[in-house]
Amino acid sequence: MADEVNGTVHPIFKRDPEELMQYLNKQVSVLKEDGKEVTGWVYTIDPVSESFVLLSFMDDKTQLDIIMGPSVRQVSILDENSETYKKRIEALFRPPEVQSLSEEELEKKKNTLKSWLLKNRLPVQVNGNNGERLSISDALFIEPPYEAENCRSTNEIILGRIQGLIKNMPSDQEEWC
């Protein structure tokens, strides 16, 4: 935590992450050390460097600005309505195969996969933001569009076995229900 040589504490231990979270998905104005002001919707903030990633929407273009933490002097919230651009922001960073599916198709794929995993006696739960991620004992996560390639785990054995199970899932749901 503290630097033994000069007794300083890293800024990450001084600032509450909740303070930074208040800016997510909101339109802000960031005043930089050089006096320039950058306005945009906050996509994310790095809690270590306190760098902001801002998105600005102009007609059919989207501009992305990264403001490095040390250059931030002041941050002001301009628009608190986080739902205004939230879906648009999330869509920018989704894989194309997810964007091509409707909400209903994604929900059907999720429920089918969940049923298959439960049929195979795996403790699957729905979690994540908006309930779009499947979780197996917090050891493996499956994100949209719910294919074997969308599995995330730090345990390679679990990852390989669940991916194999997903690849071997029958295409005809009535066959195994």
C-alpha positions as CSV (number, residue, x, y, z in Angstrom):
1,M,0.0,0.0,0.0
2,A,2.4,2.7,1.1
3,D,5.7,3.3,-0.7
4,E,8.4,2.3,1.9
5,V,10.9,4.8,0.5
6,N,9.0,8.1,0.6
7,G,5.9,7.1,2.6
8,T,3.3,8.0,-0.1
9,V,0.1,6.1,-0.7
10,H,-1.1,5.2,-4.2
11,P,-4.2,7.1,-5.2
12,I,-6.2,3.9,-5.6
13,F,-6.2,3.6,-1.8
14,K,-7.3,7.2,-1.3
15,R,-10.4,7.3,-3.6
16,D,-13.5,5.3,-3.2
17,P,-14.4,3.3,-6.4
18,E,-18.1,4.2,-5.8
19,E,-17.2,7.8,-6.4
20,L,-16.0,6.9,-9.9
21,M,-19.0,4.6,-10.5
22,Q,-21.4,7.5,-10.2
23,Y,-20.2,8.7,-13.6
24,L,-20.9,5.5,-15.6
25,N,-23.3,5.8,-18.5
26,K,-23.8,9.5,-17.8
27,Q,-22.9,12.5,-19.9
28,V,-20.0,14.4,-18.3
29,S,-17.8,17.3,-19.0
30,V,-14.1,16.7,-18.1
31,L,-11.9,19.7,-17.6
32,K,-8.3,18.7,-18.3
33,E,-5.1,20.2,-16.8
34,D,-4.3,22.0,-20.1
35,G,-7.7,23.9,-19.8
36,K,-9.4,21.9,-22.6
37,E,-12.9,20.5,-21.9
38,V,-14.0,17.1,-23.3
39,T,-17.7,16.2,-23.2
40,G,-19.2,12.7,-23.7
41,W,-20.9,9.7,-22.3
42,V,-18.8,7.7,-19.8
43,Y,-18.3,4.1,-21.0
44,T,-15.8,3.1,-18.4
45,I,-13.3,4.4,-15.9
46,D,-10.0,2.6,-15.0
47,P,-10.0,2.7,-11.1
48,V,-6.2,2.4,-10.9
49,S,-5.2,5.2,-13.3
50,E,-8.6,7.0,-13.1
51,S,-8.6,7.3,-16.9
52,F,-12.0,8.0,-18.4
53,V,-13.3,6.5,-21.7
54,L,-15.9,8.9,-23.2
55,L,-18.2,8.4,-26.2
56,S,-19.7,11.2,-28.2
57,F,-22.5,10.6,-30.8
58,M,-22.6,12.9,-33.8
59,D,-25.2,12.0,-36.4
60,D,-24.0,8.7,-37.8
61,K,-20.5,8.9,-36.2
62,T,-19.3,7.9,-32.8
63,Q,-16.1,9.4,-31.3
64,L,-14.2,7.7,-28.5
65,D,-11.9,9.8,-26.2
66,I,-9.6,8.4,-23.6
67,I,-8.7,11.0,-21.0
68,M,-5.7,9.9,-18.9
69,G,-6.2,10.2,-15.2
70,P,-3.4,12.5,-14.4
71,S,-4.7,15.1,-16.8
72,V,-8.2,15.2,-15.3
73,R,-8.8,18.3,-13.2
74,Q,-12.6,18.3,-12.7
75,V,-15.5,16.2,-13.8
76,S,-19.1,17.5,-14.0
77,I,-22.2,15.5,-14.7
78,L,-24.3,17.1,-17.5
79,D,-27.0,14.5,-18.0
80,E,-27.9,12.0,-15.3
81,N,-30.4,10.0,-17.5
82,S,-28.2,6.9,-17.9
83,E,-30.8,5.1,-19.9
84,T,-30.6,7.6,-22.8
85,Y,-27.6,6.2,-24.5
86,K,-26.9,3.0,-22.4
87,K,-28.2,0.5,-25.0
88,R,-26.4,2.4,-27.8
89,I,-23.2,2.3,-25.8
90,E,-23.5,-1.4,-24.9
91,A,-24.3,-2.2,-28.6
92,L,-21.0,-0.6,-29.7
93,F,-18.9,-3.2,-27.9
94,R,-21.0,-6.4,-28.5
95,P,-19.8,-9.0,-31.0
96,P,-21.6,-8.9,-34.4
97,E,-23.2,-12.3,-33.9
98,V,-24.9,-11.0,-30.7
99,Q,-26.2,-7.8,-32.5
100,S,-27.7,-9.9,-35.3
101,L,-30.0,-11.8,-32.9
102,S,-33.2,-10.3,-31.4
103,E,-33.7,-10.1,-27.7
104,E,-36.3,-12.9,-28.0
105,E,-33.8,-15.2,-29.9
106,L,-31.1,-14.5,-27.3
107,E,-33.5,-15.3,-24.5
108,K,-34.6,-18.5,-26.2
109,K,-30.9,-19.6,-26.7
110,K,-30.1,-18.8,-23.0
111,N,-33.1,-20.8,-21.7
112,T,-32.4,-23.7,-24.0
113,L,-28.8,-23.9,-22.9
114,K,-29.8,-23.5,-19.2
115,S,-32.2,-26.4,-19.6
116,W,-29.5,-28.5,-21.2
117,L,-27.0,-27.7,-18.4
118,L,-29.7,-28.4,-15.7
119,K,-30.6,-31.7,-17.4
120,N,-26.9,-32.6,-17.1
121,R,-27.1,-31.8,-13.3
122,L,-25.0,-28.7,-13.4
123,P,-25.8,-25.9,-10.9
124,V,-26.5,-23.1,-13.5
125,Q,-27.7,-19.7,-12.5
126,V,-28.6,-16.5,-14.4
127,N,-26.6,-13.4,-13.3
128,G,-24.7,-10.5,-14.6
129,N,-26.1,-7.2,-15.7
130,N,-29.6,-7.5,-17.1
131,G,-29.5,-11.3,-16.3
132,E,-27.8,-12.1,-19.6
133,R,-25.0,-14.2,-18.3
134,L,-25.2,-17.9,-17.2
135,S,-23.0,-19.0,-14.3
136,I,-22.0,-22.4,-13.1
137,S,-20.9,-22.3,-9.4
138,D,-19.0,-19.0,-10.2
139,A,-16.4,-21.1,-11.8
140,L,-17.6,-20.6,-15.4
141,F,-19.6,-17.9,-17.1
142,I,-21.4,-18.1,-20.5
143,E,-22.2,-14.9,-22.2
144,P,-24.4,-14.1,-25.3
145,P,-24.8,-15.6,-27.8
146,Y,-24.4,-18.7,-25.6
147,E,-22.1,-20.8,-27.8
148,A,-19.1,-22.9,-26.6
149,E,-16.8,-20.0,-27.6
150,N,-18.6,-17.7,-25.2
151,C,-17.5,-19.6,-22.1
152,R,-15.1,-17.9,-19.7
153,S,-13.3,-19.7,-16.9
154,T,-9.9,-19.7,-15.3
155,N,-10.1,-23.5,-14.8
156,E,-9.2,-25.1,-18.1
157,I,-10.6,-28.5,-17.1
158,I,-14.0,-27.1,-16.3
159,L,-13.9,-24.9,-19.4
160,G,-13.1,-27.9,-21.7
161,R,-15.8,-30.1,-20.2
162,I,-18.5,-27.5,-20.4
163,Q,-17.6,-26.5,-23.9
164,G,-17.7,-30.1,-25.0
165,L,-21.1,-30.5,-23.3
166,I,-22.4,-27.4,-25.2
167,K,-21.0,-28.7,-28.5
168,N,-22.8,-32.0,-28.0
169,M,-26.1,-30.4,-27.1
170,P,-28.8,-31.9,-29.5
171,S,-30.2,-29.3,-31.9
172,D,-33.7,-30.7,-31.4
173,Q,-34.9,-29.7,-27.9
174,E,-37.8,-32.1,-27.8
175,E,-35.2,-34.9,-28.2
176,W,-33.8,-34.4,-24.7
177,C,-36.7,-32.7,-22.8
